[in-house]
Amino acid sequence: MNERHCRNLKADRKLGEYWERQFCTMMADAGKMFTPMQIGRTESASAWSRSNGKWNHFTLPDVTIWTAPGEHHELKHKTPTKGGRFGLERYRLDALIAFANETQDAVYYTIHDHHGNRESFDNRCEDWVTADVLWLAKATHTEYEGESYVNGTCKKVPIMYWNKQLFRPLFQDGVLATTCGT
């Protein structure tokens, strides 16, 4: 396990915000209208609905692209495991699936692959990959307990891992892919 993971919430949030801003800059350069949902927040952005007298809470993905057809991206700055897999907490995947099912919008798990150099600030189009969360939910995966921030506290949670080959380039030949998902 990476010793730097889940050790400094403030620094990790600052690094995440940097990469969210980089993603937004790339979307602006591609002519997209967007809203960064998490930048500047200390809690996750949420949406609410009520059905049958019960309130339903949805944790929002990091960035919404409003330009048609519209899509939502959960962003991470990471590199594959030694086994060539990208991971995501099960609770987070479940939240993204619930959001995708409610909105019927495309929701993607989008990764900036830092290739083992977490402190690098080089942003290259070819380092971004993405996968539709509904497709990932059905794809072959492994699951292990791992450390993650939950409400600002480091906890052991189930983490799902997928082969990195299941993720598509976000950009093809330097141009934003028309449909980001699989």
C-alpha positions, 0 to 999 in steps of 0.5 A: 500500500502507498504509505502516503494514502489516507494520511493527510486529509487537507493535503489530499483534498488540495491535491484532488482539487488541483486535478479537478481544476485541471479536468475543468480546464481541459473541458473548457478548452474542449468547448464544454460548459461544466460545474465543478461540484466539489471544489472549495467544499469540506463535505460532498455535494449532495442532491435530494429527492423524496418518494413515498415520504422518504428522503433520498440522498445522492452524493454528486460526482465531482464535475458535471458537464452540461453541454449536451448530451451531458455527463458526470465525472467522478475524478481521481488522481492515481495509478494502477496497482502493481497488478494493473488495476484501478480501485474505487470504494464500494460505497462510492460506486454504489452512490454513483450507480444510484445517481446514474439510475436516478438521473438516467445520465451518463456517469463516469469514473475518470482517472488521471493516471500519474504513473507512480509519480503522485507529486507530479503536476504534469497534465497530459491528455493521454494520462486520462482514462474513463469508464461508465460506472454502470458498465463497471458495476457489471464488469469482472472485479476483485474486492479487498478491504482498504483505507479510505476517507469516509466523512473526513476520517480514514477507515477500512472499507471494501474497495473494488478493483478493475483491470485498467484495460477496461478504461478508455482514453478520455482523449483520442488523438488529443481530442475529447472523445465524443462519448466518454464511456464504454 
